[in-house]
Amino acid sequence: MFPAPGQYAREANAHIEAMADPARTRRLEAYEMLWSGGAHYGKPSFWDSTVPLRERAPAVQSGILRASGSRLAHMVFGERAFPVMHVERQAFGIALEESDQDALSALVEEVVRVSHLRSRMRSYLIEGLKVGSSVAIVELRMGRPALKIVPAKWCMARFDECGRVTHLVIQYRHQKGADECWYRREIGDGFDRVYTEVRVEAREPDWSKIPVETERPIAFVPVVWTRCGSEAVEEGHCIDGHPMCEGIEDEILALDMELSQLYRTALYNGEPQLVRVGVQSNTGMGAPMGPEGRTASDGAGSFAFIQSLLPKGWTFGGGQRATQKAPGKIWDLPAGADAKMLESSGAGADIIKRAVDEYRRIVTDSLGVVLADPQTLGKGDLSARALSLMFGPMLDHASTLRVDYGEALCTIIDMMLRLCAAQPTGVYLATIDSARPALAKLYADVDGAAAWMGCPIALQWGEFFEPSWTDVTAAVDAAQKATGGRPVLSQRAALRLVAPVVGVEDLDAEAGEIDREMGADAEAMRGTLGAMQPTPEAPAPVETAVADTALNGAQVEALVALAEKVAVRAIPLESAVRIAMRGFQLSELEAREMLAPAAEQGPPAPLAPAAPAPAQPVEVKP
């Protein structure tokens, strides 16, 4: 009738174990809290002097973990860094024509656009950097492909030999009205099942006895699971990867505490301390010198939000009485009394600053990121080579992430194409109809059944840093020197290069305007040259003074050079006469008189080779 005392303990422990999350869930939640800045939730306020300093929550948090992860995500899947995708012509069991390749490429481009993969892949990568694993489900929503990212702490999975997910369970507790309920979804074994929600009891329910709320058949498990920074030896026994903060949790917390202490030091020592000498009151406390107020409330840091909701002039909690200090406040001191200000030397703040710098260096080195401030970068236009050397560790980390999550991107797109191919109707994509013949070629007959072979997608990643204008100028100059001064860029390529700088949006319209202006300039030049051409109806030249018709030194040198070209047959005589008439304002008779002798003289005869000197006899002695 009465249970033993040990039975009470076993039932209580079972209830606590059922209400608590599993160890893996708690570990991943700790990583999430450290990422988002909530690792100190529940600790006393930093300004609570009744609690030892080491047990308080910091007043300032660096946010270095989240900032580093965001920078890495933008270096891998940013708007400029997102890879260009190409559908290859051939793969194992697949041979595509050029028309099929074009149709699939257009479909892939539309799938990326309508599913918002550019931003979703950044979120997918951030989940892996945050907790070590990224989990996503590929779906069709309203006839369009979509990517649903699920927290890894809710998921348990089974994998095949190739690392693909064969079975996924999503289970978590959530608040539903006044009750806390279980949610469970299973994807695998040919079905996608969602169980009826049940209230949380002392033990986890037996799901084999819980009715299924919804069930639909599936041809494959559309789940992608990526382990961040996973080692090869962990493939068989570990389902999670390694988050960014793994192993440096204490260093991040120490950095937050040092920043909080630096803030407190600046707050307390930045305001000089008032000391009164020779002033006593009957109570033993210092007599008031002037208008009095109160100090700031001790709970201002913990209840700042509540304080913001109070009417103006109201205060949540009261501080101590204090003499008001302001330029308009006048203090009165009795005879013989004195007031002085004590200022801190700042030695303690210097120690804390050195500690902050050291912790920051340790954390960034462990994270594999480079957080350079403008003072470190300096002024001027840095070349891409200089930036690559400066951000070398971060580029190595980003390159590794490109390999792991680039493969995940290809898998996600392949699953989206497979879902679209399996739906004969109800897919609302503009390019799906033209791509269906090509999608049919992605199936192969394996053991009498049609098996999806996958779409051969190749990724082309760009450079991490765009070349500076100094790099572009140096490259163009070097190319022109190598080609003898010839142009190295077409007009469209040059327009594409400068369009973002000058704000050109329509390259075709700008190219047409350039052609129109060049045509107008050519017409004007032809009109000018035609006006200079002598005509038979032109009046005879009027005699002028010798000074007006004499050639200057530069003209004489040019005319001599022209005669030399005629002499060596570089320019025909008739062409040289026309040049002299237009360039030097000479008549045809004068030009012929000057240039004809050079044409008759002809090029100088080549020098005859010198006759070899006669050989001298050599006397040979025995």
Secondary structure by P-SEA (a helix, b strand, c coil): ccccaaaaaaaaaaaaaaacccaaaaaaaaaaaaaaccccccccccccccccccccccccccaaaaaaaaaaaaaacccccbbbbbbbcccccccccaaaaaaaaaaaaaaaaaaccaaaaaaaaaaaaaccbbbbbbbbcccbbbbbbcccccccccccccccccbbbbbbccccccbbbbbbbbbccccccccccccccccccccccccccbbbbbccccbbbbbccccccccccccbbbcccccaaaaaaaaaaaaaaaaaaaaaaabbbbbbccccccccccccccbbbbcccccccccaaaaaacccccccccccbbbbbcccbbbbbcccbbbbbbbbcaaaaaaaaaaaaaaaaaaaaaaccccccccccccccccaaaaaaaaaaaaaaaaaaaaaaaaaaaaaaaaaaaaaaaccccccccccccaaaaaaacccccccbbbbcccbbbbbbcccccccaaaaaaaaaaaaaaacccccccaaaaaaaaccccccccaaaaaaaaaaaaaaaaaaaaaaaaaaccccccccccccccccccccaaaaaaaaaaaaaaaaccccaaaaaaaaaaaccccaaaaaaacaaaaaacccccccccccccccbbbbcc
